[in-house]
Amino acid sequence: MDHEDRDPLVGGLTPGITGGARLDAHAADAWLEACPRHVLGGSLPAGLFERFVSLDPDAETRTWLHDAVAHPHGRWRARLHAMLRRVASDHDVDGWLGTHPMQVLGPSSFRALLGVGASPHGTLLDVGAGCGDVTASLGACFESVVATETSRPMVRRLQARGFEAYPVDLASCPLPGPSRVFDAVSLLNVLDRCERPRSLLHRSLAYLRPGGVVLVACPLPSRPHFDVGGHTVDPDEPLDVRGETFEAAAASLVRDVLAPAGLEVVRWTRTPYLARGGPECPLHVLDDAVVVARRSEGGRVDTSTPP
Ligand SMILES: C[S@@+](CC[C@H](N)C(=O)[O-])C[C@H]1O[C@@H](n2cnc3c(N)ncnc32)[C@H](O)[C@@H]1O
């Protein structure tokens, strides 16, 4: 099924910042403060609510936001993006033009979510890294990072930034080179934007060392689709993240996707997933669940019905 009119950057519960006068840093901070960062405990399984952490906006995200609202993409770049978008995927066009840089959390918030200290430690495999903005923030917690991407223009951007990056879909192909495992595997905002999310999650887990952690970010409520040329289509393997509230969809993500993959939640949060926009809409925003999980060993998080 085609979804030609669907903008992958618009959706979720949080209002974007649209047109008109540019926001100053003060107004941008106020907007960021107002983004949802809490969940309703009564709407979640008790075991999942216990593992929720609310994180205040971090300094890195404030700086990112000030720059984004002060310098939205110009009219001509936005027009060129719209023209190219008719024939190429959103990710390829962003890779060519450098449009829509993204922000999830700054390194300090990723450290808090991972429960690690300030010194980088261990190895990360970032699956579906995009142009590397979020990879760089999360990667600051690790000593080394390997990235995968299915968009070749994005791979070139990742390599230009110094990341070891491969144009590979782990759902169907192995990581090139000798076999290796990582201390952490991240799938940030990719499971709802890929062709075969279940296979991608399962195959990516093969690269996780025993005792390692998995990070999964997913905009909720879920609107999965992936780009084929100039249009978007439904994934081959539906993710089945159901629920139209953030809490219902988060519970479904854990119960219907992570638990069947043998993962239990360690900690999770809710944060705005930001992308710089153009003159009509200087900032796009989605409502993101970011989950740190481990392979379950016996004791499982209660993902059944709310109490
Ligand atoms: C919405 S972007 C997310 C980028 C980044 N991880 C972030 O959180 O901002 C999704 C990215 O996943 C890539 N992608 C889609 N399917 C993939 C797959 N099977 N393997 C690797 N990357 C994939 C797309 O090309 C796109 O750049």
PDBQT file of the ligand as one rigid body, heavy atoms in Angstrom, charges set to zero:
ROOT
HETATM    1  C1  LIG A 401      14.254   7.766  11.118  1.00  0.00    +0.000 C 
HETATM    2  S1  LIG A 401      15.904   7.413  10.672  1.00  0.00    +0.000 S 
HETATM    3  C2  LIG A 401      16.685   7.206  12.272  1.00  0.00    +0.000 C 
HETATM    4  C3  LIG A 401      18.112   7.618  12.264  1.00  0.00    +0.000 C 
HETATM    5  C4  LIG A 401      18.753   7.649  13.670  1.00  0.00    +0.000 C 
HETATM    6  N1  LIG A 401      18.921   6.316  14.206  1.00  0.00    +0.000 N 
HETATM    7  C5  LIG A 401      17.941   8.504  14.634  1.00  0.00    +0.000 C 
HETATM    8  O1  LIG A 401      17.508   7.994  15.670  1.00  0.00    +0.000 OA
HETATM    9  O2  LIG A 401      17.731   9.693  14.315  1.00  0.00    +0.000 OA
HETATM   10  C6  LIG A 401      15.800   5.712  10.140  1.00  0.00    +0.000 C 
HETATM   11  C7  LIG A 401      17.059   5.301   9.401  1.00  0.00    +0.000 C 
HETATM   12  O3  LIG A 401      17.088   3.881   9.319  1.00  0.00    +0.000 OA
HETATM   13  C8  LIG A 401      17.597   3.532   8.042  1.00  0.00    +0.000 C 
HETATM   14  N2  LIG A 401      17.166   2.146   7.796  1.00  0.00    +0.000 N 
HETATM   15  C9  LIG A 401      15.961   1.682   7.400  1.00  0.00    +0.000 A 
HETATM   16  N3  LIG A 401      15.975   0.341   7.355  1.00  0.00    +0.000 NA
HETATM   17  C10 LIG A 401      17.221  -0.059   7.737  1.00  0.00    +0.000 A 
HETATM   18  C11 LIG A 401      17.861  -1.322   7.899  1.00  0.00    +0.000 A 
HETATM   19  N4  LIG A 401      17.207  -2.460   7.654  1.00  0.00    +0.000 N 
HETATM   20  N5  LIG A 401      19.145  -1.345   8.310  1.00  0.00    +0.000 NA
HETATM   21  C12 LIG A 401      19.826  -0.187   8.550  1.00  0.00    +0.000 A 
HETATM   22  N6  LIG A 401      19.271   1.036   8.403  1.00  0.00    +0.000 NA
HETATM   23  C13 LIG A 401      17.991   1.102   8.007  1.00  0.00    +0.000 A 
HETATM   24  C14 LIG A 401      17.045   4.581   7.116  1.00  0.00    +0.000 C 
HETATM   25  O4  LIG A 401      17.806   4.685   5.924  1.00  0.00    +0.000 OA
HETATM   26  C15 LIG A 401      17.116   5.828   7.989  1.00  0.00    +0.000 C 
HETATM   27  O5  LIG A 401      18.314   6.536   7.799  1.00  0.00    +0.000 OA
ENDROOT
TORSDOF 0
